[in-house]
Amino acid sequence: MSNANLNEQLWATVLEAAEPLKIDASCQLFLRAWITNGVDRMHNENRIGPEDLATAKANLKTFVEMMKSEPLAHGSERLDNKCFHAAQHNLERRSRITVYSLWPFWPHAVSG
C-alpha cells in the first residue's frame, strides 16, 4: 500500500470520527503531519497489513474523540490546535512514553 493511499485512508478516519464537528485549517495541518509521520513509521517497521491499519484507525479515532471533548466542554463546534494539544497532553499524562513514540501502535487500547 502506498504512503499516499494510507494517508488518505487515515485522513478519512479522522473526518469520520470528527463529525459533526469541523476541523480548523491549522488543526488539519497538525493532524495530517501526524498521520504522515505515523504512515512513515508504519512503512519503516513493515506494519502495513490489515491488522496494523485497523489498529492505526482505531487509535486515531480514539485520539479524535479525546480532541472532541475539548470544544464540547466550551460550547464550540470546531476542532482547533488547542484541542489537538489538549488531547496530546491528556495522552502523555496516561503514558510513560511520549505520544509520538506510541502512535499509531499504542500497546493497549486507550479509552477516551
Secondary structure, DSSP 8 states (H G I E B T S, - for coil): --HHHHHHHHHHHHHHHHTTSEE-HHHHHHHHHHHHHHHHHHHHTT--SHHHHHHHHHHHHHHHHHHHHHHHHHT--EE-HHHHHHHHHHHHHT-SS-HHHHTT--SS----
